[in-house]
């Protein structure tokens, strides 16, 4: 058993001014034109000029196994929260990129670290690709809703390396693969197409599913995403045309954890548990209150959930990363990330320095798998040492 190194937690706060017409964050985080971000520095027990920066678009990560396991090894880890911590109902991905940029600048200029390694775990993976792509080659000046968020003038500092761990393609692409295509009426989730309602015992299609049915199912999922996108664009245009103070609208997206892979382990097989997801039983999650995109807004849907319009899609941004080395760590029994996602990122990455590591039998959270968590940390340490990123 490897000896753990004592380490300490240090509260970090980053504030910066932002002038907006409407505040999308409830409370202090977006009050009076200031964005106030909170995070924690897990400061390893030995001096270091390198810091590992973790950010997820909406989660806080300082209590998760991966950051703490790195700190146990003596590494310095900055768990950085966005302005949308624990609430993604109005999240704008372009603003999350600004928040991550503020944290990386803080790590360099305030905390004094010479090397920054950006670590994208789970939903933080596609965020890391999005940020690094825009830091290396900035192109975005507006959100998909047309609101100005100029990443070309933001001075985003590229990370020195990017690590992609147990991460999916993107919020937009993953949600689309989980949308329940049987929903016929977004205001009445009980109105469903029985031919696509795979959780119903009366559905004529049962696992193992016919490839033609799966293809039709996938197309119906994309079609539902596009219907919501079209509706959001139309309503947003109407609100703007009214010229009133009403500039946004919140709404509910029902049934968002419906994927044939959960019921048919022969589809894109890996070592995942059948009829299970990282959030529990798929049918329960499909109709529960904590599903992806359950509560959202017009602008947020377009930015983070729209299959066609989101700027944060994984392969698209991987293809724009040309300089930073990238390490992908794939958990082969992941019960959240489909087996097709990491190969798609690997194939899209433009950087000549890319490493692909598979951890056999590892689940999404490494629950009850301390040896596999240790193997993950070993892979990170070896990769960083080989590139002199470990100071």
C-alpha positions as CSV (number, residue, x, y, z in Angstrom):
1,X,0.0,0.0,0.0
2,X,1.5,3.3,-1.1
3,X,2.0,5.8,1.8
4,X,-0.2,8.9,1.6
5,X,1.4,12.3,1.8
6,X,-0.3,14.8,4.2
7,X,-1.8,17.8,2.4
8,X,-4.0,20.8,3.2
9,X,-7.1,22.5,1.7
10,X,-7.0,26.2,1.0
11,X,-10.0,28.2,0.0
12,X,-9.6,30.2,-3.2
13,X,-11.8,33.0,-4.4
14,X,-11.5,34.7,-7.8
15,X,-13.6,37.8,-8.7
16,X,-13.8,39.7,-12.0
17,X,-16.1,42.3,-13.5
18,X,-18.6,41.4,-16.2
19,X,-21.2,43.7,-17.6
20,X,-24.3,41.8,-18.7
21,X,-27.8,42.8,-19.6
22,X,-29.4,40.0,-17.6
23,X,-27.9,37.9,-14.7
24,X,-28.4,34.2,-15.1
25,X,-27.0,33.2,-11.7
26,X,-29.1,33.4,-8.6
27,X,-27.4,35.1,-5.6
28,X,-24.0,36.6,-5.0
29,X,-22.1,34.9,-7.8
30,X,-23.3,37.3,-10.5
31,X,-24.4,40.3,-8.4
32,X,-23.6,43.9,-9.3
33,X,-21.6,43.1,-12.4
34,X,-19.1,40.9,-10.6
35,X,-18.5,37.2,-11.1
36,X,-17.3,35.5,-7.9
37,X,-15.9,32.1,-8.1
38,X,-15.0,29.7,-5.3
39,X,-12.5,26.8,-5.3
40,X,-10.1,24.8,-3.2
41,X,-6.4,24.3,-3.6
42,X,-5.4,20.8,-2.4
43,X,-1.8,21.6,-1.6
44,X,0.4,18.5,-1.6
45,X,3.0,18.0,1.1
46,X,5.9,18.8,-1.1
47,X,6.8,22.0,-3.0
48,X,5.8,22.0,-6.6
49,X,5.8,24.4,-9.6
50,X,3.0,22.4,-11.3
51,X,-0.7,22.5,-10.5
52,X,-3.4,20.3,-11.8
53,X,-6.6,22.3,-12.5
54,X,-9.9,20.5,-12.3
55,X,-13.1,22.1,-13.5
56,X,-16.6,20.7,-14.4
57,X,-19.2,23.0,-15.9
58,X,-21.5,22.7,-12.9
59,X,-20.1,20.3,-10.4
60,X,-17.7,20.9,-7.6
61,X,-14.9,18.3,-7.5
62,X,-12.9,18.8,-4.3
63,X,-14.4,15.8,-2.6
64,X,-14.2,13.4,-5.5
65,X,-11.6,10.5,-5.5
66,X,-9.4,11.7,-8.3
67,X,-8.3,15.1,-7.0
68,X,-7.8,13.8,-3.5
69,X,-5.8,10.8,-4.7
70,X,-3.5,13.2,-6.6
71,X,-3.0,15.3,-3.4
72,X,-2.3,12.0,-1.5
73,X,0.6,11.6,-3.8
74,X,2.0,15.0,-3.0
75,X,0.7,16.8,-6.1
76,X,-0.9,20.3,-6.0
77,X,-4.5,20.3,-7.2
78,X,-6.8,23.3,-7.8
79,X,-10.5,22.3,-7.8
80,X,-12.1,25.3,-9.6
81,X,-15.8,25.9,-9.6
82,X,-17.6,27.9,-12.3
83,X,-20.2,30.5,-11.6
84,X,-22.8,27.8,-12.1
85,X,-21.7,25.5,-9.3
86,X,-24.4,22.9,-8.6
87,X,-26.9,24.6,-10.8
88,X,-26.8,24.4,-14.6
89,X,-30.3,25.6,-15.3
90,X,-29.0,28.8,-17.0
91,X,-25.4,27.7,-17.8
92,X,-23.7,29.3,-20.8
93,X,-20.6,27.3,-21.9
94,X,-18.9,30.3,-23.3
95,X,-19.0,31.9,-19.9
96,X,-17.7,28.8,-18.2
97,X,-14.7,29.1,-20.5
98,X,-14.2,32.6,-19.2
99,X,-14.4,31.3,-15.6
100,X,-11.8,28.6,-16.4
101,X,-9.6,31.2,-18.0
102,X,-9.8,33.3,-14.8
103,X,-8.8,30.3,-12.7
104,X,-5.8,29.4,-14.9
105,X,-4.6,33.0,-14.7
106,X,-5.0,32.9,-10.9
107,X,-3.0,29.7,-10.8
108,X,-0.1,31.3,-12.7
109,X,-0.2,35.0,-11.6
110,X,-1.5,34.8,-8.0
111,X,-0.5,31.3,-6.9
112,X,2.8,31.4,-8.8
113,X,2.6,28.0,-10.6
114,X,4.8,27.8,-13.6
115,X,3.1,24.8,-15.2
116,X,-0.7,24.2,-15.5
117,X,-2.1,20.8,-16.4
118,X,-5.8,20.9,-17.2
119,X,-7.7,17.8,-16.0
120,X,-11.1,17.1,-17.5
121,X,-12.9,14.4,-15.6
122,X,-16.4,13.3,-16.8
123,X,-18.2,16.4,-18.0
124,X,-15.1,18.4,-17.4
125,X,-13.4,16.6,-20.3
126,X,-15.3,18.3,-23.1
127,X,-15.0,21.6,-21.2
128,X,-11.2,21.1,-21.1
129,X,-11.1,20.5,-24.9
130,X,-13.3,23.5,-25.5
131,X,-11.2,25.7,-23.3
132,X,-7.9,24.5,-24.8
133,X,-9.1,24.9,-28.3
134,X,-10.2,28.5,-27.7
135,X,-7.0,29.3,-25.8
136,X,-4.8,28.0,-28.6
137,X,-6.9,29.3,-31.5
138,X,-9.7,31.6,-30.3
139,X,-12.7,32.0,-32.7
140,X,-15.8,32.5,-30.7
141,X,-17.3,36.0,-30.3
142,X,-20.9,35.2,-29.5
143,X,-23.0,32.4,-27.9
144,X,-25.4,30.4,-30.1
145,X,-28.1,32.7,-29.0
146,X,-26.3,35.6,-30.5
147,X,-25.2,37.2,-27.2
148,X,-21.7,38.7,-27.1
149,X,-19.1,36.6,-25.3
150,X,-15.8,37.3,-27.0
151,X,-13.3,34.6,-26.3
152,X,-11.0,36.0,-29.0
153,X,-10.4,39.1,-26.7
154,X,-10.4,37.2,-23.4
155,X,-6.7,36.5,-23.2
156,X,-7.3,32.8,-22.4
157,X,-4.0,31.2,-21.3
158,X,-3.4,27.7,-22.8
159,X,-2.7,24.9,-20.4
160,X,0.6,23.1,-20.7
161,X,-1.1,19.8,-21.0
162,X,-4.6,18.3,-21.0
163,X,-5.8,15.1,-19.3
164,X,-9.1,13.6,-20.3
165,X,-10.3,11.1,-17.7
166,X,-13.6,9.0,-17.8
167,X,-15.0,11.8,-20.0
168,X,-17.7,11.9,-22.6
169,X,-18.0,13.7,-26.0
170,X,-19.9,16.7,-24.7
171,X,-23.0,17.7,-22.8
172,X,-24.9,18.2,-26.1
173,X,-23.9,15.0,-27.7
174,X,-24.3,12.9,-24.6
175,X,-27.7,14.3,-23.8
176,X,-28.9,13.6,-27.3
177,X,-27.8,9.9,-27.0
178,X,-29.9,9.8,-23.8
179,X,-33.0,11.7,-24.9
180,X,-36.2,9.7,-24.8
181,X,-37.4,9.8,-28.4
182,X,-40.8,8.4,-27.5
183,X,-41.9,11.8,-26.2
184,X,-44.4,13.4,-28.6
185,X,-45.4,16.5,-26.6
186,X,-42.8,18.4,-24.5
187,X,-45.6,19.7,-22.2
188,X,-47.1,16.2,-21.7
189,X,-44.5,13.4,-21.2
190,X,-47.3,10.8,-20.9
191,X,-48.0,11.2,-24.6
192,X,-45.4,8.8,-26.2
193,X,-44.8,6.8,-29.3
194,X,-45.2,3.2,-28.1
195,X,-42.9,1.9,-30.9
196,X,-40.0,3.9,-29.3
197,X,-40.9,3.6,-25.7
198,X,-38.2,1.0,-24.7
199,X,-38.9,1.2,-21.0
200,X,-42.5,0.0,-21.6
201,X,-43.1,-3.7,-21.4
202,X,-45.5,-3.2,-24.3
203,X,-42.8,-1.9,-26.6
204,X,-42.6,-4.2,-29.7
205,X,-38.8,-3.9,-29.7
206,X,-36.9,-5.8,-26.9
207,X,-33.2,-6.4,-26.4
208,X,-31.1,-7.5,-28.1
209,X,-32.2,-4.7,-30.4
210,X,-32.2,-4.9,-34.2
211,X,-29.6,-2.5,-35.8
212,X,-32.3,-1.0,-37.9
213,X,-34.3,-0.1,-34.9
214,X,-31.3,1.4,-33.1
215,X,-30.6,3.6,-36.1
216,X,-34.2,4.8,-36.2
217,X,-34.1,5.4,-32.4
218,X,-30.9,7.5,-32.8
219,X,-32.4,9.6,-35.6
220,X,-35.5,10.1,-33.5
221,X,-33.3,11.3,-30.6
222,X,-31.6,13.9,-32.8
223,X,-34.9,15.0,-34.2
224,X,-36.3,15.6,-30.7
225,X,-33.2,17.7,-29.8
226,X,-33.7,19.7,-33.0
227,X,-37.3,20.3,-32.3
228,X,-36.5,21.8,-28.9
229,X,-33.7,23.9,-30.5
230,X,-36.0,25.2,-33.1
231,X,-38.6,26.1,-30.5
232,X,-36.0,27.8,-28.3
233,X,-34.7,29.9,-31.3
234,X,-38.2,30.9,-32.3
235,X,-39.3,31.9,-28.8
236,X,-36.0,33.8,-28.1
237,X,-36.6,35.7,-31.4
238,X,-40.1,36.5,-30.3
239,X,-39.0,37.7,-26.9
240,X,-36.4,40.0,-28.5
241,X,-39.0,41.4,-30.9
242,X,-41.3,42.4,-28.1
243,X,-38.7,44.8,-26.7
244,X,-39.8,44.2,-23.1
245,X,-37.7,43.3,-20.0
246,X,-38.6,39.7,-20.5
247,X,-35.5,38.3,-22.3
248,X,-35.4,34.7,-21.2
249,X,-37.7,31.7,-20.5
250,X,-37.1,28.7,-18.3
251,X,-38.5,25.3,-19.2
252,X,-38.4,21.6,-18.3
253,X,-37.1,18.8,-20.5
254,X,-38.7,15.5,-19.6
255,X,-37.3,12.0,-19.9
256,X,-33.6,12.4,-20.5
257,X,-32.0,9.1,-19.6
258,X,-33.1,6.7,-22.4
259,X,-30.4,4.8,-24.2
260,X,-30.8,1.3,-25.7
261,X,-27.2,0.6,-24.4
262,X,-28.5,0.6,-20.8
263,X,-30.8,-2.3,-21.6
264,X,-28.8,-4.1,-24.2
265,X,-25.2,-4.8,-23.1
266,X,-24.3,-6.0,-26.6
267,X,-24.6,-2.5,-28.0
268,X,-21.2,-0.7,-27.8
269,X,-20.1,-3.3,-25.2
270,X,-17.9,-2.6,-22.3
271,X,-17.8,-3.9,-18.7
272,X,-20.7,-1.8,-17.5
273,X,-23.5,-3.4,-15.3
274,X,-26.6,-4.1,-17.4
275,X,-29.8,-2.1,-16.7
276,X,-27.8,0.4,-14.6
277,X,-26.3,3.9,-15.0
278,X,-23.9,5.9,-12.8
279,X,-27.0,7.7,-11.4
280,X,-29.0,4.5,-10.8
281,X,-31.7,2.5,-12.6
282,X,-32.2,4.1,-16.1
283,X,-36.0,4.2,-15.9
284,X,-35.9,5.9,-12.6
285,X,-33.4,8.4,-13.7
286,X,-35.3,9.0,-17.0
287,X,-38.2,10.4,-15.1
288,X,-36.5,11.7,-12.0
289,X,-35.7,15.3,-11.1
290,X,-31.9,15.2,-11.5
291,X,-31.6,14.1,-15.1
292,X,-29.4,16.0,-17.6
293,X,-31.0,19.2,-18.9
294,X,-34.1,18.6,-16.7
295,X,-34.4,22.3,-15.9
296,X,-32.9,24.8,-18.4
297,X,-33.5,28.1,-20.2
298,X,-33.6,29.1,-23.9
299,X,-30.0,30.4,-24.0
300,X,-28.7,27.6,-21.9
301,X,-30.2,25.0,-24.1
302,X,-28.6,26.5,-27.2
303,X,-25.2,26.8,-25.5
304,X,-24.9,23.5,-23.7
305,X,-27.5,21.1,-24.9
306,X,-28.2,21.8,-28.6
307,X,-26.8,19.0,-30.8
308,X,-26.3,21.3,-33.7
309,X,-25.5,24.7,-32.2
310,X,-23.4,24.1,-29.0
311,X,-19.8,25.3,-29.4
312,X,-18.5,22.8,-26.8
313,X,-18.8,19.6,-28.8
314,X,-15.9,17.3,-28.1
315,X,-14.5,16.1,-31.5
316,X,-14.9,19.5,-33.0
317,X,-12.7,21.0,-30.3
318,X,-10.3,18.1,-30.2
319,X,-9.5,18.8,-33.8
320,X,-8.5,22.4,-32.9
321,X,-5.9,21.4,-30.3
322,X,-2.7,21.4,-32.2
323,X,0.0,22.1,-29.5
324,X,-0.7,20.8,-26.1
325,X,0.0,17.1,-25.3
326,X,-3.2,15.2,-24.4
327,X,-3.6,12.1,-22.2
328,X,-6.8,10.1,-22.4
329,X,-7.6,7.7,-19.6
330,X,-10.5,5.4,-20.5
331,X,-12.4,3.4,-17.8
332,X,-13.5,0.2,-19.6
333,X,-16.4,-0.5,-17.3
334,X,-17.6,3.1,-17.3
335,X,-21.3,3.2,-16.4
336,X,-21.7,6.8,-17.6
337,X,-19.5,7.3,-20.7
338,X,-20.4,5.2,-23.7
339,X,-17.6,3.1,-25.2
340,X,-17.7,4.9,-28.5
341,X,-16.9,8.3,-27.0
342,X,-13.2,8.1,-26.2
343,X,-12.1,6.6,-29.6
344,X,-14.0,9.5,-31.3
345,X,-12.0,12.0,-29.3
346,X,-8.7,10.1,-29.9
347,X,-9.4,10.1,-33.7
348,X,-10.2,13.8,-33.7
349,X,-7.3,15.2,-31.7
350,X,-4.9,17.2,-33.9
351,X,-2.0,17.4,-31.5
352,X,0.9,15.1,-32.4
353,X,1.4,14.2,-28.8
354,X,-1.6,12.1,-27.7
355,X,-1.6,9.1,-25.3
356,X,-4.4,6.6,-24.9
357,X,-4.6,4.5,-21.7
358,X,-7.3,1.9,-20.9
359,X,-8.0,0.9,-17.3
360,X,-9.6,-2.5,-17.5
361,X,-12.6,-2.9,-15.3
362,X,-12.6,0.7,-14.0
363,X,-16.1,2.3,-13.4
364,X,-16.9,5.9,-13.7
365,X,-16.2,6.8,-10.0
366,X,-13.8,4.0,-9.1
367,X,-16.2,3.0,-6.3
368,X,-14.6,0.2,-4.4
369,X,-11.7,0.1,-6.8
370,X,-8.7,1.7,-5.0
371,X,-6.2,-0.3,-7.0
372,X,-7.6,1.1,-10.3
373,X,-7.7,4.6,-8.9
374,X,-4.1,4.2,-8.0
375,X,-3.3,2.9,-11.5
376,X,-5.0,6.0,-12.9
377,X,-2.8,8.3,-10.7
378,X,0.3,6.2,-11.8
379,X,-0.6,6.9,-15.5
380,X,-1.0,10.6,-14.8
381,X,2.3,10.8,-12.9
382,X,4.3,8.8,-15.6
383,X,2.8,10.8,-18.4
384,X,3.6,14.1,-16.7
385,X,7.2,13.0,-15.8
386,X,7.9,12.0,-19.4
387,X,7.0,15.5,-20.6
388,X,8.6,17.3,-17.7
389,X,5.3,18.7,-16.6
390,X,5.8,17.5,-13.1
391,X,7.6,20.3,-11.2
